Amino acid sequence: MEDAYILQLTNSKFQDLYLCFCGVSECEPSHSFGPAIRPNYILHYILSGKGSYQVGDRKYMLQQGQGFLIEPETLIFYQADEKEPWTYLWVGFAGMQAEIFLEDLGLNANQHIFQSKYGEELRRIVSEMLKHHSGSQTNQYDLQSLLYQFFAVLTREVPMSAVVEETQGSIYVKKAVNFIRNNYSQGIGVTEIAKHTGVSRSYLYKVFQENLKVSPKEFLTRLRIMRARELLELTQLTIECVAVSCGYQDVLVFSKAFKQFMGRSPSFYRKLYRRSQRDKLEQQHWEMMELLETF
C-alpha cells in the first residue's frame, strides 16, 4: 500500500516532450511494483527512506537524494525497504524527442540511476504540477514549463555539462560529450569520439581544453569512474562486472584508473562506503533511542 497524490493527463498538444502523469507517494514497508512494464518514460526521485530497483539483471539499492529511470516496455521491479520505506516523487513523460532529452541527463539503456541534491526544488515543481487539474490551454503551457524546469534542475548534476559560450568549438564539445555519455560502456576511445564528432583528434583536444579545461581522454575516464562509484555503492556487481559496465575490458586497468582518481582500490572503496553507511544507520538508531527516552 502507499499514500499517493497523482495527476493523470491526456491529449497533450506538445509532441517533442510532454508530461503524462506525476505524483508523490509515501510507501508502506516492503511496498512493491512489478515485475511489470510501463508504456512511458518515468523518473522517480527519492525524498526520504530507501528501497531497491531492478531492471534486467541489475539491482540497485537506492536512498534519499537518488533516483531511477524506467524505460518504456522494459521489465522492472522496485520495492520499498522493510524498515525505512521510501517516499518518492515521479514524473512520467513521452514524446518524439524524449530519448534526446534524457541524454542531456546522462540517462539511457545503460545508465538508469542518478543523483541530485536539489530534492526540495524537485518536490516544489511536482507540487505545482499537481495543482493543474484542468485541460485548458493555460494549464497545458504551465505544465510544459514545469516539466522543463524539472529537467533543468536535474541537469545541474550532470558532470561537466556547462559550456559557457556557444561557439563552433563548443558545439563539437557538446556533440562529443553526448556521444561519451551514451557510449562510455562500449569501450570507446578518443579516436571513436573524434570520428563521431567529425573532427581530428588534435582539434578535439583543443576545443575540450578551451571549453572544459580537460582532455577528451580525461573527461571519458572521469565519467567512467563516476559511474563505477555509483555501481560499487548501489549494486552487488562484482568488480569485474563493474569494470566491463564502465567500458573497461581489463579489470587491472580499471582498478589502476579508479585508484588514481579515488585514492583507493574499487574493493576498498566499496568496503569503506558500506562501513560508512552502517555507521550512519547506527548513529541514527541511537539518536532515535535517545529521543524516545525523553518521553
N, C-alpha and C positions, 0 to 999 in steps of 0.2 A: 504494500500500500504506500501511497505518497500523497502529501498535501500539495496540490498544484494550482497555479494560476496560468491559464492558457489562452492565447489568441490564435484563432484559425482564420486564414484568409483564402479567398478565391478570386479568379478573374483579374489578375494584375494587368495593368496597361503597359507595364515595362517588360522588355524582352531579354536584355543582356544579363541582368541580375535583379531578382526580386524576392521579397520576403514571402514565405509560405505559411509560417507559424512561428511562435515563440512562446516562452513561458519560464516559470521558476518553480522548482519542486523541492520540497523538504521531505526526504525519503525516510521511511522506517528502516530499522536494522535488516540487512540482507535483502532489501527490496531489489528486484532484478528486472531486466528486459531482455527477451530473446531466449535462445538463439532465433534471430529473425532478420529480415531485410527491410530497409526503408526506401521509399521512392525518391527521396530528395537528399541533398546535402544537409547535414546538421552539425553545428558546432556546439558542444557542451563546454561550459566553464564551471569549475568547482568553487563555490563560495566558502564552504566550510566542510569539515569532515573528510572522508576518504572512501575509496572503493576501487574496483578493478574494471578494466575494459579489455575485451578480447576481440581481435579481428584476425581471421585466419589462424595461423599457428602462433601468433604473438599475443602475449598477455601483459598488460601494463598495470602497475599499481600506482594509482594517482591520488593526489591530495589537494588541499586548498591552494589556489593560485595556478593550477594546471588545468588543461582541457584536452579534449579529443575530438577528432573529426570522424563523422560517419559518412561514408560514400554511398551513393545510390546503388541498389541491387547488390549490396555486399553483406554477407552473413556476419553478424556481430552479436556480442553478448556483453552486457555490463551489469554490475551488481554493487550495491552499497555495502560498506563494511558492516560487520555484525555488531561491533562495539561503538564505532564512530561513523554512523551513516552520513553520507554526504548530502549537502544542499547544493543544487546546481541550477544554472540558468541555461537555456538553449535557444538557438536561432536556427530555424530551418529555411532553406532558400534554394532557388533553382535559377535557370537562365542559360542562354546560349554561351555566355562568357563566364559562367560560374567557375569553371576549372581554372581559367586565367586569373581570376580574382584570388583564388586560393593559392596560386603560385606566388602571388605577392606576399603571402604569409609564410611561404616555405612549406606549404602542406600539399601532399599528393598521395598517391597509392603507396609510396614507400615511407612517408612521414605522416603519421596520424596524430601525434601529440604535440602540444605547445605549452608555453608558459606565459603568464602575464601578471605583472604586479599592479595592474590597473583594474582590479576587481570591482571597486566601488563605481568607477565610471561605466563599466560594462553593465552593472546592475541598474544604474540610473537609466541607461539607454533602453534596456529591456523594459524597465518600469514605464518609461514613456511610450514604448510601443504598445504595451498592454492597455493604454488609455484610448487608443484609436480603434474603436469598435466598428464604426460605420464604413461603408464602401464608397464614400464621397470622394471626389477628385482631390479635395484638400487633404483628406486623410491618406490617400494613396501617395501623394507627394511627401507628406510628413513622414510616413513610414519608410519611403525610399531614402529620404535624407538620414533617418535614424540608422538604417541598415549600413549606409556608407560610413556613418560615424562609428559604428561597431567595428567595421573593418579597419578604419583609420586608427582606432585605439590599439588593435592587435598588431598593426604594422610597426608600432613603436618597439616591439620586442624582437623584430627580425634583425639579425646581426648585420651590421654594416650596410643598411639599406639606403641610407641617405646620400644622395649625390646632389651637391649644392647647386651647381649651375648646369642648365640644360644646354650642353654643347654637343658637337658631333661625337667627341670622345666619351662624354657621359652616357650618350645613347648606346654606344658599344658596350660600355661597362654594365649598364642595366641589362642588356641582352645577354651578356656573359654571365652575370650574376643569376639571372633566372634559369639559364641552362645548368649552372652548377647546382643550384638548389634542387632541381628536379632530376639530376643525373649523378650526383655525387656518389651514390651507392653502386654505380655501374663500373667503377674502376677507371673513370676518365682521367685524362691528364691535360696539361696546358695545350698540347697540340690539338686535341679534340675541341677544347674550348675556343681556341683561335679559329679553327676551321668553321665551327658553328657560327661564330660571330662575324666571320668574313673579313678578318684582318690577319696580319702577320703576328707571330709570337712577340717580336720586338715592339710592335706598335701596341699590342695588348698590354704588355708590361708597362709601357709608357703611360697609357691612359689610366691603368689601375693605380699606379703610383701618384698620378696627378689628382685623381678623384678620391681614392680610398686610403692612400698612403701605405699600401701593402702591395706585394706582387700577386699575380693570379694564383701562383702555387701556394703562397701563404694563406690567401683567402680560402682556397679549397681545403687546405689542411685544417684551418681553424673551424670551418663549418663541419668537417668530418669529426673533429674532436668534440665539438659541442653536441652533435648528435650521439656520439659514443657515450658521452657523460649521461645523457638522458636515458639511453638504453641500459647502462650499468646501474643507474639509480632506480629505474622503474620496471625493469623486467628481470627474469631469471635466466636470460640467454647466457650461454657460455661465452667466454672471452673470444673464442674462435668465431662464433656466430655474430657477435658484436662487430668484430673486425670486418667480416665479409659484408655485413649490413651497411657498413660505412665506407665500402669501396676498397678495403684492403684484403688482398688475397693471401698475403703473408702475415701471420699473426705476430711475428717478431718485429716486422717493420711497423705494424700498428702499435705495438707496445712501446717501441722506441719513440715514435711520434707522440703518443699520448703522454709518456713520461717527460718528454721535452717541454710540452705545453703545460702540463698539470703538476709537474714536480714529483710524481709518484706513478707507480705502475697501475694499469687498469684494475687488477685484482685487489691491490692495496687500497685504491681509491674507493672501490665498491665496499670494502670492509669498513673503512672509515665512515663512509656515508651511512651505512646500515647502523653502525655503532652510534653515530650522532642522532639518528632518528630514534633509536631505542632510548638514549639518554633524554631526548626531548619529551618522549611519551612518559618516561618515568618521572620527570620533573613536573609535567602536567598532572600526573596522578597524585603526587604528594601535595601539590598546590590545591587540588580539589579536596583532598583529605583534610588539609588544614582549614579550608574554607568550611567544610562540613562540621568540623569540631567547634566552630564559633557559634553554631546554632544549638 
